[in-house]
């Protein structure tokens, strides 16, 4: 058996949770579970005065995966987790981390969904790439290319090899858009198959369109040359990463982090319990058994303030979010406007260790305005206790996005008070 690469990196990391001395708990209160989850996700430490590339690298290694999403009504989702945890930072730092030569320490692949992953994780996903190459667990229209277009696959791969980085629109048949799959061309489906299989990766993006190249021309040599663990070892490592990033979690929570199958996850979780990496605990109010990572911190207080992306790893598993915070959250992008409860692009607001409200936000770049289309408080929360903090976080977001003002519409019970506070404190 080939050993898995050591993860996280074995150097001091001020963001990494440290174990507590003394006996580990066998039972957690609901508040302790909330604080363990927040600490594991990086919300228990204050951000640096000025965010550097090393801060972003530590954070992405700590999270293990950052989901990518194309919706740009506010800002693309993958930029938000670092802002929520570190504060005002230059978004170009993330672009360089993902696409810029020697400074690259992230790569794109199917981690949770489409994701940024630390480059040292490349060997941990080779099993998924091999399964994809054989048509396992890939989208039907991508598998259609594998089954029906073997000649085109080799021609496209040769074209990338000869021409260098290309996008689907660069291929000769790139505009041949047929079928029900988002208008994808034959060339795009072939490129995506090669991406799933690990034979191509993302070199960069042009206006968010993926540009593909050979991994050996894009990724660090050390990542490609690292030993590839067997599948069981890779799965165990991924689950340990998930447990470290979640703090306390059920087995379904752990498997969801990297979208693993139950039959793959359950035996590996049992092994992590046996070797002491995961500690079985009961959590008040949780029906399922839970596991605490052996190095998890459970702070006595968490004093976080953050607006969260809908695709933030703290809340992306909706059942877990409701279980921990009593916060029922659903994406309403595809819901007809008249049936939306809270809005199109809704960000939960974290205050301390509670999710106290939610705001529907839009960047009106032409007008230089951050638009609050709706603002709602959670049941039982006193708006007066968090309106000033919410207003302050909206100001910080507007400044980060280069927007000059904030405009609050009338929808939602928080809207009048929020608008009044922003007007009174300009």
Number of C-alpha atoms within 10 A of each C-alpha: 8 10 11 21 20 10 15 19 12 7 6 7 15 11 20 22 23 14 13 12 6 6 6 14 11 13 15 19 13 16 18 20 24 22 27 29 27 26 26 28 25 24 25 24 16 13 18 13 10 11 17 13 16 10 18 19 17 17 23 21 25 24 22 25 29 28 23 20 17 12 11 11 14 19 16 14 20 20 21 23 26 22 23 22 23 23 21 19 19 16 15 11 19 22 16 17 22 24 20 16 14 11 14 19 23 28 23 24 23 19 22 21 16 15 20 24 24 24 21 22 26 22 21 24 20 18 18 21 24 15 15 22 20 14 20 13 12 19 14 12 18 21 21 16 23 21 11 10 16 11 10 16 20 13 13 20 19 12 15 19 15 9 10 14 21 21 21 23 16 13 17 10 13 15 16 15 15 11 11 8 12 8 12 18 20 24 25 25 22 27 29 23 26 25 23 24 22 20 19 24 26 23 24 23 15 8 6 10 13 21 20 25 26 20 19 14 15 21 25 18 11 10 19 16 11 15 14 21 20 16 16 16 18 23 24 22 22 25 26 21 23 25 30 29 30 26 27 34 28 22 19 19 21 26 23 19 23 20 15 19 11 13 8 14 21 18 14 21 23 14 13 20 17 11 10 12 18 26 19 20 18 20 22 14 11 14 10 12 12 23 26 29 27 21 19 24 24 25 13 9 13 19 14 20 21 25 25 24 26 20 20 22 20 22 19 18 16 16 15 19 17 13 15 23 17 14 20 12 19 13 16 16 13 8 12 9 12 7 9 14 13 22 25 21 21 27 23 23 25 22 19 17 23 22 22 23 24 25 27 22 22 19 20 15 15 7 11 15 18 25 23 23 21 23 27 22 21 17 10 7 13 12 18 11 11 19 21 16 16 25 17 16 18 22 19 16 21 19 14 15 19 14 20 13 16 21 16 21 16 15 16 18 13 20 21 14 16 24 19 12 16 20 11 8 9 7
